[in-house]
Amino acid sequence: MTHPFLESLAQEFAAANIATFRYHFPYMEQRRGAPDRPPVLVATVNAATQAARKAAPGIPLLAGGKSMGARMTSTAASQTALDEVRGLVFFGFPLHPPKQPAIKRADHLARVTIPMLFLQGTRDSLADLTLLRPIAANLASRATLHIIDTADHSFHVLKSSGQTDAEVLRELAQATSLWANSLKTSQRS
């Protein structure tokens, strides 16, 4: 929750008029090294979305996360409807472990019924784009894939990209804002 990437992203969201509701998984709160078991992580996502809804009633709600937080949010949404959540946003969806390309971690995405935004870097070692692109295509209109050229899993870009990490954070926030606004438009149609 207090990772510099997430704090900087929250600032960019604020500049784009998007409020954020950040939370820790129990293992982070308790400063344990190993993540909690998936049922605990999923229950935490459910509790956080309920708390966000109560904290800001009537405001359009998106849920998501960075890396494992993204995967646990999508897992939660695949198991039960996240109350009043309009869409899911994934910052570096961890499709597979580093140097072990596979798609098993995406099996549950077919059961997610709300729109999903995948924000991925071309150098993300946890998401081979040759595997992720067809997954997003199979999810059809429920999935949007936004690619950040030369970004790694932490969204650091190569100097040769001509972008700074700060500009990438701004792009992530702006892409999320545009996508969220498109959800409002399509829901009115």
Secondary structure, DSSP 8 states (H G I E B T S, - for coil): ---HHHHHHHHHHHHTT--------HHHHTT-SS---HHHHHHHHHHHHHHHHHHSTTS-EEEEEETHHHHHHHHHHHHS--TTEEEEEEES---S-TT----GGGGGGGG--S-EEEEEETT-TT--HHHHHHHHHHTGGGEEEEEETT--TT----GGGS--HHHHHHHHHHHHHHHHHHHHHHHH-
